[in-house]
Amino acid sequence: MKPLRRLILALAVALPCLAQPAAAEEITVLGINDMHAALDNMPRLATLVKRERARDPQALLLSAGDNRTGNPYSDMAKRTGWPVVALMNYMGFNLSALGNHSFDNGMDPLRDLIDSAEFRVVCANAYAADKDRILTQPYRIFERKGVRIGVLGLLQIGANGKPDTQPEKTEGFTFRDPFAVAQEYKWLRERCDVLILLTHLGFEDDVELARQCPWADAIVGGHSHTVVDGAHMEGGVMVTQAGCNATRLTRITFDVQDGRVVSKHAELLPAATCEPDAEAAGMVRQFKDDPVLSEQIAECARELTARDELGCLFTDAVREATGADIAIVNIGAIRLNSLPAGPIRLCDVFQLDPFGNDTVLYTLTGEELRALVTAIPLIDHHGAPSVSGMSYRATLHKGNVLDISEMLQADGMPIDPAKRYTVTVPSFVAASARFPHADPGRALHQPGRDCLIRLLRERKSVDYAGTRRAHVTQD
């Protein structure tokens, strides 16, 4: 056979093989957010993670922030927040974003938790001073099955230029707009086969981010505690969020072929159907072995099933302790959704108010008071505030715009726009809410939860079932 003919035959055999595309690789990413140290739920979550890792041993496990704050056995531990980090280490988390509540106890506890974590923390729009040695990174790139997966971290920033926490706790950090910063990392697309934005912004902002960043493959988000059943598709960007309190996990699968994502799918997985992991359950029992927090301090006469009922109890305690005409608390500061009839323990109070905000006293005109109440949902995002010493009717519109139609004093008389009232708010509200007021306010050095503990110890029994002072409809 002539050499030329042999060459042609060889090429004819080889070319079909060369034309075959590479087989697609399936990449698994497990996403969770806003666990808020829900220790009792974590043994079931650990079982779910083990099940998913058995399905794909190379699955990445990502948290979109707010791992801590909300459980007194974690918040009040000798090393604040350590129990939840220990459980995350046990489950083999690969990465976490910063959340606004990462800063709740200031720099030293944050540094300790990051240093103790066996996973990295990413945030591209928060910058620590060199002296604080907070070891975060803007992004991480992982390799699984020959596929490069990039993860960029982004943190929510409020109207005051800081994340939603007590502003003084963020001293030493500077922050930038997450939308602007995201655009500065568009070049990551060229270095990755899969690009994920790991965000703590809230669902609506994640949808807007997806519109602005069509070059991303997916957003694993948090902050708003939204339960996204599977995924929301915004253009070609998949947006996920798994609720809160370690009750669900989102499994995202990417099919990657020749360096690009050819298909993607998300499924929400409940942890409640899993049996608790024995070792994780043992860790939780050890963390909760605290007789001080288990002390009974009062009795709840009837079950409380609404956060505003608990908010009315809380604001009554503050108003009674301070002697103010009116007490207000942002509803996002009330972290219990219900309270069963029966014993009220010290740990219940710390779970209801895990933040320990100080109380700030203002003297406000009725007009300034109205402006304050309407300003609070804009910085809290959880809804209309709870009150004591007054009641009001309002409509809550999209964008957390509160339109008040009626404001009454406790005796049923209308709030006088020109009259002056003494009004208390948590220090978070005082530092973050934007409203006109002539009085700059003064800190009373009486944390709201201390006022509540005092009231409960004195009254011995409370009944707030059906108590409602904020009559709000949603538009």
Secondary structure as GFF3:
##gff-version 3
##sequence-region A 1 475
A	DSSP	alpha_helix	3	19	.	.	.	ID=ss1
A	DSSP	beta_strand	25	32	.	.	.	ID=ss2
A	DSSP	three_ten_helix	39	41	.	.	.	ID=ss3
A	DSSP	alpha_helix	42	55	.	.	.	ID=ss4
A	DSSP	beta_strand	60	63	.	.	.	ID=ss5
A	DSSP	alpha_helix	72	75	.	.	.	ID=ss6
A	DSSP	alpha_helix	82	91	.	.	.	ID=ss7
A	DSSP	beta_strand	95	97	.	.	.	ID=ss8
A	DSSP	three_ten_helix	100	103	.	.	.	ID=ss9
A	DSSP	alpha_helix	107	116	.	.	.	ID=ss10
A	DSSP	beta_strand	120	122	.	.	.	ID=ss11
A	DSSP	beta_strand	126	128	.	.	.	ID=ss12
A	DSSP	three_ten_helix	130	132	.	.	.	ID=ss13
A	DSSP	beta_strand	139	144	.	.	.	ID=ss14
A	DSSP	beta_strand	147	155	.	.	.	ID=ss15
A	DSSP	three_ten_helix	167	170	.	.	.	ID=ss16
A	DSSP	beta_strand	173	175	.	.	.	ID=ss17
A	DSSP	alpha_helix	178	184	.	.	.	ID=ss18
A	DSSP	alpha_helix	188	191	.	.	.	ID=ss19
A	DSSP	beta_strand	194	200	.	.	.	ID=ss20
A	DSSP	alpha_helix	203	212	.	.	.	ID=ss21
A	DSSP	beta_strand	218	220	.	.	.	ID=ss22
A	DSSP	beta_strand	232	234	.	.	.	ID=ss23
A	DSSP	beta_strand	237	240	.	.	.	ID=ss24
A	DSSP	beta_strand	248	257	.	.	.	ID=ss25
A	DSSP	beta_strand	260	270	.	.	.	ID=ss26
A	DSSP	alpha_helix	278	287	.	.	.	ID=ss27
A	DSSP	beta_strand	296	300	.	.	.	ID=ss28
A	DSSP	alpha_helix	307	322	.	.	.	ID=ss29
A	DSSP	beta_strand	326	329	.	.	.	ID=ss30
A	DSSP	three_ten_helix	331	333	.	.	.	ID=ss31
A	DSSP	beta_strand	342	345	.	.	.	ID=ss32
A	DSSP	alpha_helix	346	352	.	.	.	ID=ss33
A	DSSP	beta_strand	359	365	.	.	.	ID=ss34
A	DSSP	alpha_helix	366	380	.	.	.	ID=ss35
A	DSSP	beta_strand	386	388	.	.	.	ID=ss36
A	DSSP	beta_strand	390	397	.	.	.	ID=ss37
A	DSSP	beta_strand	401	409	.	.	.	ID=ss38
A	DSSP	beta_strand	420	426	.	.	.	ID=ss39
A	DSSP	alpha_helix	427	432	.	.	.	ID=ss40
A	DSSP	beta_strand	442	443	.	.	.	ID=ss41
A	DSSP	alpha_helix	448	459	.	.	.	ID=ss42
A	DSSP	beta_strand	461	462	.	.	.	ID=ss43
A	DSSP	beta_strand	470	474	.	.	.	ID=ss44
###
